[in-house]
Amino acid sequence: MSLSGPKIHFGELNDTPLGNLRLAASDLGLLAVEWAESQPALDSYLERFKRPLEANAEILWLGVRVERRLGDRNSEASYALQLRNRFPESKEARSLATGEN
């Protein structure tokens, strides 16, 4: 039996701000990343991407849904609070209020 599909490419990135990374990707996009550094170091590095400079209602709603899927209730609540306070009349705030995913 032969499986056809996109070819998967493997590689390494060394000496990045996150340490050494091993990557798996296909022509369709990135599939996986493995890192050897500590989780706190990764969280600290990624934290800056959680704070968009000019977040709009759509970005904040996306943040709510992503954090919900990741199980990070504190970050989910933070995005939800910003959405309710900054864009109370938006369709995204209404979706949040009705419990929509």
C-alpha positions as CSV (number, residue, x, y, z in Angstrom):
1,M,0.0,0.0,0.0
2,S,1.4,3.4,-1.0
3,L,0.5,6.6,0.7
4,S,0.8,9.7,-1.4
5,G,0.8,13.2,-0.1
6,P,3.1,16.1,0.6
7,K,6.7,15.3,1.2
8,I,7.8,16.0,4.8
9,H,11.1,17.8,5.3
10,F,13.1,17.7,8.5
11,G,15.7,20.2,9.6
12,E,17.3,22.0,12.5
13,L,17.8,25.6,13.5
14,N,20.6,26.1,16.0
15,D,21.5,29.0,18.2
16,T,18.1,30.7,18.0
17,P,16.7,32.8,20.8
18,L,14.8,29.7,21.8
19,G,17.8,27.4,21.7
20,N,18.2,24.6,19.2
21,L,15.0,23.7,17.3
22,R,14.1,20.6,15.3
23,L,11.5,21.2,12.6
24,A,9.2,19.1,10.4
25,A,7.5,20.9,7.5
26,S,5.7,20.1,4.3
27,D,4.9,22.2,1.3
28,L,1.6,22.9,3.1
29,G,3.3,24.5,6.1
30,L,5.0,23.8,9.4
31,L,4.0,20.5,11.1
32,A,6.0,20.4,14.3
33,V,8.6,22.1,16.3
34,E,10.6,20.4,19.1
35,W,12.9,22.4,21.4
36,A,15.3,21.4,24.1
37,E,15.2,24.5,26.2
38,S,12.9,25.0,29.2
39,Q,9.2,25.7,29.0
40,P,9.6,28.9,31.0
41,A,12.2,30.2,28.6
42,L,9.8,29.5,25.7
43,D,6.8,31.1,27.4
44,S,8.9,34.2,28.2
45,Y,10.0,34.5,24.6
46,L,6.5,34.0,23.2
47,E,4.8,36.3,25.7
48,R,5.6,39.3,23.6
49,F,3.5,38.0,20.7
50,K,0.5,37.7,23.0
51,R,0.3,41.5,23.3
52,P,-0.6,43.1,20.0
53,L,0.1,46.8,19.8
54,E,-3.1,47.7,18.1
55,A,-5.5,44.9,18.8
56,N,-8.9,45.2,17.3
57,A,-12.0,43.2,18.2
58,E,-11.3,40.5,15.7
59,I,-7.8,39.9,17.1
60,L,-9.0,39.9,20.7
61,W,-11.8,37.4,19.8
62,L,-9.2,35.2,18.1
63,G,-7.1,35.4,21.3
64,V,-10.0,34.3,23.4
65,R,-10.7,31.3,21.2
66,V,-7.0,30.3,20.9
67,E,-6.4,30.5,24.6
68,R,-9.6,28.6,25.3
69,R,-8.4,25.7,23.0
70,L,-5.0,25.8,24.7
71,G,-6.7,25.6,28.1
72,D,-5.0,28.8,29.4
73,R,-7.9,30.3,31.3
74,N,-6.0,33.3,32.6
75,S,-5.0,34.4,29.1
76,E,-8.5,33.7,27.8
77,A,-10.0,35.8,30.5
78,S,-7.5,38.6,29.8
79,Y,-8.4,38.7,26.1
80,A,-12.1,38.5,27.0
81,L,-11.9,41.4,29.4
82,Q,-10.1,43.6,26.8
83,L,-12.7,42.7,24.2
84,R,-15.6,43.6,26.5
85,N,-14.1,46.8,27.7
86,R,-12.6,48.2,24.4
87,F,-15.2,46.9,21.9
88,P,-18.5,46.3,23.9
89,E,-20.7,46.8,20.8
90,S,-18.7,44.6,18.4
91,K,-20.0,41.4,16.9
92,E,-17.1,39.7,18.6
93,A,-18.2,40.9,22.0
94,R,-21.7,39.7,21.3
95,S,-20.3,36.3,20.3
96,L,-18.4,36.2,23.6
97,A,-21.5,37.1,25.5
98,T,-23.5,34.3,23.9
99,G,-20.8,31.7,24.6
100,E,-20.1,31.2,20.9
101,N,-16.8,29.4,20.0
